Structures are given as C-alpha cells and as structure tokens.
C-alpha cells in the first residue's frame, strides 16, 4: 500500500483547476462573485488558525482525533458553512487515516459541488473519477471509484448495491455516502417513504448543495417538489440542474414546461432588482420581461408587485413606459399596470 498522502485530493484539485481554465466552464456572469462572497462568508471558523492546525496534524494524530476532525467538518457543513475545498480537506484526512473508500467519496463530493455550481462540465466530473480509478495501489480506491462512477452515470441499481456495501455507516446518517445511497433508493422508487423521510432529515448538511435539492425535486411531489426545485435554482441559477427545476416549477404552477425557461424565483427577482437599483441601471431588469409576459402564476405576480414599486423613480418609470410602448398583448397590459405605480 503506497498511496501518497492527499493523492486523491491532488487529482481532484487538478481536474477542477483545469476545467475552470476552459472558457466554456467558467462561472457565468454573477456566479463568480457570488461564490467569492460565499467563500469569504465561510472563511471563519474554517479558515482560522485553529482549523488549519488540526487539519495539518490530522494524519499523525490518533484515530479518535481523526474522528474529531471529521466531526468538526461535518458540523461546519450542517451549519451551512461549506465552501469549495472543504471536501478536499476531508479526503486528505480520510486518506491519511486509511479510509480510502471514504476519501474517494469526499473527493467526489468536491467535484460534485463544482459541477452543481456550473464550474466544471459533466465530462470533467467523470474524468476526475476515472483518474482516481486509475490508482491501482489499493483495491478499496478502485471499488469506491467504480461505485461512484455508477452513481454519476445514473446506473442506480449497480450504484445502490456497491455504495451500500461501502458507505452505509449508521454513525453518520447524513454523510455523503449515505446521501448517495438515498438518492439511489429514491431514483429507483420515488414512493419509498422511508428513504424520502431520511432524505428530508439530512437537508441541513446539504443546504447549499444544488444536487441535493435537484434530486429531491425529482423524487418528491407537490409543494415539496416545488420547494426543492426552487432551492436548487437559488443555490446555482446558472448550474446544470436549474433548467429542469424551472420546468418543474412551471408544471407545478400550471404553466407549460417550456415556459420554465422564463421563470425566475422570488430570490432571483429580488436579486435582479437589487442589482439594478445598486447600479442605477433599469436595463438590468430586461431578464424579467419574459417572466412578466407569462400567464398568471405566483412568480409573475410577485415580480409585478416588486417592479411596480420602482416607478416612483423617474428613470425606471421611463424604462417601463418605453417597454410598454414597444410591447403587445398580455405583456403590454402588464407593463401598463406597472407604469401606473
């Protein structure tokens, strides 16, 4: 057994940095700044000297201290303080402790977060797993990589069997391996109430993880599915799961699925309006015009009320009047309503 310390973390970091250097994998406008703010917000305590001290020493400390380090990482995640790079730390700690299957799962967690936020493409995610799979030094690495590859490729039956043998740890019911197992269960049977209840119970640890919300939106029904879809969009509006979740919101609100492309969540509406006001630029509201044109639905109604309050500002009133003059039908009526303030 000759796996170098943090080999898995290095492989994953290389994949992410390489992918982010590609023009088609860079964060879209607005996403990069949001991620930077999130990283700053979560810099404490994860970026503190105390955190760095036990992270550096974790490989040479007794198992009980390694467990403590992993518990502290888990608590950071449950507090909503996850940031890009945290799972690499977890992978390194697990690898140093000889938990190679857990190290692979943590490495996958890192690239799954990057993919969910639109920082890398699907092929980059799979290439990262294939690179991990190429480590022939340890059977546990290969077995775990095969299991996670099956999960990534949505081969649910195979993934469920393999992941269940590797990661079904009762002492950490909200661990990433357990999350993957629950996803498999719900993708195979969306009426699995036991898996559904367990999935909802672990949401605190994955509150900022787009794929957690996406898988829930696929698995659940009614208002629960709508909530999960909206949370998925809010966590990564330009990510790979947002479009399908917009379509789900369209279906839930009685619109056609194809209307989903124009839907914006309440959080997105507020963000767009705030950005426009901060910049003093009404043109930044252009992305809300297709939403206003949709048939009645809660998101359009919310946008109308929010935009109507802007007409007290002359330049915004002029903007809406110009838009109304150039529009027809329902959109013109809605814009005229906004102009009346």
C-alpha distance (Angstrom), angle and dihedral (degrees) to the residues before:
residue distance angle dihedral
X1 . . .
X2 3.79 . .
X3 3.77 108.3 .
X4 3.78 108.6 147.9
X5 3.79 118.6 -125.3
X6 3.81 111.4 -86.7
X7 3.84 93.0 3.2
X8 3.79 90.5 138.8
X9 3.78 92.6 47.8
X10 3.80 91.1 50.8
X11 3.81 91.7 51.2
X12 3.79 92.1 51.1
X13 3.80 94.0 44.7
X14 3.81 89.7 51.5
X15 3.81 90.8 52.3
X16 3.81 93.1 49.4
X17 3.79 95.2 46.5
X18 3.79 91.9 45.9
X19 3.80 92.9 48.7
X20 3.79 93.5 46.8
X21 3.78 88.4 54.8
X22 3.80 90.1 63.2
X23 3.79 114.9 93.4
X24 3.79 92.9 -133.0
X25 3.80 93.0 52.7
X26 3.78 100.3 49.0
X27 3.80 117.3 113.9
X28 3.75 112.4 -89.9
X29 3.78 121.1 -115.8
X30 3.76 110.4 -61.3
X31 3.82 94.9 13.5
X32 3.80 96.8 85.2
X33 3.79 93.0 52.9
X34 3.78 91.8 47.4
X35 3.78 91.5 52.7
X36 3.78 91.5 48.4
X37 3.79 90.7 52.7
X38 3.80 90.3 49.1
X39 3.79 90.7 51.0
X40 3.80 90.4 51.1
X41 3.78 91.8 46.1
X42 3.78 92.1 53.8
X43 3.78 96.8 40.4
X44 3.82 89.0 103.9
X45 2.95 127.0 91.5
X46 3.82 93.2 -0.2
X47 3.78 91.1 54.8
X48 3.78 94.5 45.1
X49 3.79 126.1 116.1
X50 3.81 90.7 -113.4
X51 3.81 91.8 55.6
X52 3.80 91.9 47.4
X53 3.79 91.2 49.6
X54 3.79 97.0 57.6
X55 3.81 91.5 37.8
X56 3.80 90.9 57.3
X57 3.79 94.1 44.3
X58 3.81 97.8 41.4
X59 3.79 94.5 98.6
X60 3.79 93.9 56.9
X61 3.80 99.2 41.7
X62 3.82 127.0 91.5
X63 3.79 119.7 -85.3
X64 3.79 91.6 -102.3
X65 3.81 89.9 59.7
X66 3.80 91.3 46.6
X67 3.79 88.0 53.6
X68 3.79 89.1 49.7
X69 3.80 90.7 51.7
X70 3.80 90.7 51.5
X71 3.81 90.5 47.0
X72 3.79 89.9 53.7
X73 3.79 91.1 50.6
X74 3.80 89.7 50.0
X75 3.80 90.7 51.3
X76 3.80 90.5 51.9
X77 3.78 89.1 54.2
X78 3.81 92.7 46.8
X79 3.81 88.7 52.0
X80 3.81 90.0 56.3
X81 3.80 92.4 -109.5
X82 3.79 98.5 125.0
X83 3.78 115.8 138.0
X84 3.81 134.8 174.6
X85 3.79 108.2 -78.6
X86 3.80 97.9 31.4
X87 3.80 93.0 101.3
X88 3.80 89.9 50.7
X89 3.79 87.1 58.4
X90 3.80 89.5 50.1
X91 3.81 91.1 48.4
X92 3.79 91.4 52.4
X93 3.80 92.6 48.8
X94 3.79 92.6 49.6
X95 3.79 92.6 45.5
X96 3.80 91.8 51.3
X97 3.80 89.1 50.8
X98 3.81 92.5 51.3
X99 3.82 95.4 -108.5
X100 3.80 95.0 131.5
X101 3.79 96.0 163.0
X102 3.80 89.4 52.8
X103 3.80 90.1 46.5
X104 3.81 90.2 55.1
X105 3.81 91.4 49.1
X106 3.81 90.8 50.3
X107 3.80 91.1 47.6
X108 3.79 89.3 52.1
X109 3.79 89.6 48.4
X110 3.80 88.9 59.1
X111 3.80 95.0 52.4
X112 3.82 92.3 40.0
X113 3.81 89.2 57.4
X114 3.80 90.3 47.9
X115 3.80 90.9 49.6
X116 3.80 93.7 45.3
X117 3.79 90.6 54.4
X118 3.78 92.7 49.1
X119 3.80 96.1 -110.4
X120 3.79 94.9 122.4
X121 3.79 135.6 22.2
X122 3.80 128.6 -113.1
X123 3.79 92.0 -103.8
X124 3.82 90.0 54.3
X125 3.79 90.2 53.0
X126 3.79 92.2 52.3
X127 3.79 92.7 43.8
X128 3.78 89.3 56.1
X129 3.80 89.9 55.2
X130 3.79 92.2 46.4
X131 3.81 89.9 52.2
X132 3.80 89.8 51.6
X133 3.81 89.3 46.6
X134 3.81 89.0 55.3
X135 3.83 90.4 67.8
X136 3.80 99.3 102.4
X137 3.80 94.6 177.9
X138 3.77 96.9 93.3
X139 3.82 130.5 31.5
X140 3.80 91.6 -149.0
X141 3.81 90.1 62.0
X142 3.81 92.7 51.2
X143 3.81 93.4 45.7
X144 3.79 92.8 48.8
X145 3.80 92.5 45.0
X146 3.81 90.6 51.4
X147 3.80 90.7 50.3
X148 3.79 93.5 48.9
X149 3.81 91.4 45.0
X150 3.81 89.0 55.8
X151 3.81 88.6 50.9
X152 3.80 92.4 48.9
X153 3.81 90.5 50.0
X154 3.82 90.0 49.7
X155 3.79 92.9 -117.8
X156 3.77 89.2 150.0
X157 3.80 102.0 177.8
X158 3.80 94.0 49.7
X159 3.78 92.9 41.7
X160 3.80 92.7 48.9
X161 3.79 93.6 54.5
X162 3.81 95.1 44.6
X163 3.80 96.7 42.5
X164 3.80 92.1 46.2
X165 3.80 90.3 58.1
X166 3.79 93.0 48.6
X167 3.79 110.2 34.7
X168 3.80 112.1 21.6
X169 3.82 94.6 119.8
X170 3.83 113.7 163.9
X171 3.82 92.6 -160.7
X172 3.83 90.1 66.3
X173 3.82 107.1 37.0
X174 3.81 92.2 168.8
X175 3.83 96.8 46.2
X176 3.78 119.1 129.9
X177 3.79 93.2 -107.7
X178 3.79 88.9 53.4
X179 3.80 90.1 49.4
X180 3.80 90.1 55.3
X181 3.81 90.9 49.1
X182 3.81 90.9 52.1
X183 3.81 91.1 48.7
X184 3.80 89.6 53.8
X185 3.79 91.0 50.0
X186 3.81 93.2 50.4
X187 3.78 94.7 43.4
X188 3.81 89.2 53.0
X189 3.80 94.0 44.3
X190 3.79 120.6 11.5
X191 3.79 89.9 -172.8
X192 3.83 92.1 62.8
X193 3.80 97.5 122.4
X194 3.80 94.3 -177.0
X195 3.81 92.2 55.2
X196 3.80 90.7 41.5
X197 3.79 92.4 54.1
X198 3.80 92.1 46.7
X199 3.81 90.1 48.5
X200 3.80 93.3 53.5
X201 3.80 90.6 46.8
X202 3.83 93.7 61.8
X203 3.82 97.3 51.6
X204 3.82 94.9 110.4
X205 3.79 91.8 68.7
X206 3.81 93.4 49.6
X207 3.79 101.4 37.6
X208 3.83 92.7 126.6
X209 3.82 97.1 34.8
X210 3.84 108.7 106.0
X211 3.80 95.8 -157.3
X212 3.81 92.3 54.8
X213 3.80 89.4 60.8
X214 3.80 92.9 40.1
X215 3.80 94.0 54.5
X216 3.79 90.1 47.0
X217 3.80 91.0 50.5
X218 3.81 88.7 54.0
X219 3.79 94.3 46.1
X220 3.79 103.7 42.6
X221 3.79 134.1 62.7
X222 3.78 138.8 -134.5
X223 3.77 120.4 -9.5
X224 3.82 92.9 -3.2
X225 3.81 91.5 56.5
X226 3.82 90.4 47.2
X227 3.80 91.7 50.9
X228 3.80 92.3 49.4
X229 3.80 91.4 46.8
X230 3.79 91.8 51.0
X231 3.79 92.4 47.3
X232 3.80 90.1 50.1
X233 3.81 91.4 53.4
X234 3.79 92.7 46.3
X235 3.80 92.0 51.1
X236 3.82 93.1 53.5
X237 3.84 114.8 3.1
X238 3.81 91.6 179.1
X239 3.80 96.3 37.7
X240 3.82 126.1 115.2
X241 3.81 94.5 -99.2
X242 3.81 99.0 50.0
X243 3.81 98.5 84.5
X244 3.80 94.9 54.1
X245 3.79 90.1 46.6
X246 3.81 91.1 51.4
X247 3.80 88.0 53.7
X248 3.80 89.8 51.2
X249 3.81 90.3 51.9
X250 3.79 89.2 49.8
X251 3.81 90.8 53.1
X252 3.80 91.5 46.3
X253 3.81 93.1 52.3
X254 3.80 93.8 46.8
X255 3.79 97.1 -103.2
X256 3.78 126.4 127.2
X257 3.79 115.1 -89.7
X258 3.80 90.2 -117.8
X259 3.82 89.0 59.7
X260 3.79 88.1 67.1
X261 3.80 92.1 85.4
X262 3.83 88.7 67.9
X263 3.80 96.7 45.4
X264 3.80 119.9 107.3
X265 3.79 124.2 -173.3
X266 3.77 121.9 -122.9
X267 3.79 89.8 -104.9
X268 3.81 90.7 52.6
X269 3.81 91.4 47.9
X270 3.79 91.2 51.9
X271 3.80 91.6 46.2
X272 3.81 93.5 50.6
X273 3.80 92.5 47.8
X274 3.81 91.5 47.1
X275 3.80 91.6 50.3
X276 3.79 90.8 49.0
X277 3.80 93.2 49.9
X278 3.79 93.3 45.7
X279 3.79 90.3 51.7
X280 3.80 93.9 39.9
X281 3.79 86.9 -131.1
X282 3.84 118.5 130.4
X283 3.82 90.4 -172.6
X284 3.80 88.4 74.7
X285 3.81 85.7 72.7
X286 3.81 90.9 66.7
X287 3.81 91.5 98.6
X288 3.82 89.2 63.3
X289 3.81 94.9 56.7
X290 3.86 94.6 84.1
X291 3.81 88.5 50.3
X292 3.80 91.3 53.8
X293 3.81 90.1 52.3
X294 3.82 94.4 58.3
X295 3.81 123.6 102.7
X296 3.79 115.6 -93.1
X297 3.78 113.6 -57.4
X298 3.82 134.4 142.0
X299 3.81 94.8 -99.3
X300 3.80 94.8 51.6
X301 3.80 91.0 46.4
X302 3.80 90.2 50.7
X303 3.80 91.6 49.0
X304 3.80 92.0 50.0
X305 3.78 92.1 53.6
X306 3.79 93.2 46.1
X307 3.81 94.2 47.2
X308 3.79 93.7 45.8
X309 3.78 89.6 63.5
X310 3.82 89.9 61.7
X311 3.79 95.8 64.3
X312 3.78 91.8 86.0
X313 3.81 85.2 75.6
X314 3.86 108.3 78.8
X315 3.79 97.2 -140.5
X316 3.80 91.1 51.6
X317 3.79 92.1 46.9
X318 3.80 88.6 51.9
X319 3.80 90.4 48.5
X320 3.80 93.4 53.6
X321 3.81 92.2 44.9
X322 3.81 90.2 53.4
X323 3.79 91.2 48.1
X324 3.82 91.3 48.8
X325 3.82 91.9 50.4
X326 3.79 90.9 53.4
X327 3.82 95.5 45.9
X328 3.80 137.0 78.3
X329 3.75 139.1 -156.8
X330 3.79 121.7 -2.9
X331 3.80 93.5 -4.1
X332 3.82 92.5 53.8
X333 3.80 90.3 49.3
X334 3.78 92.3 49.6
X335 3.82 92.6 48.1
X336 3.81 90.7 48.6
X337 3.80 88.3 52.6
X338 3.81 89.6 52.6
X339 3.80 91.4 48.5
X340 3.80 91.6 56.9
X341 3.81 87.4 65.8
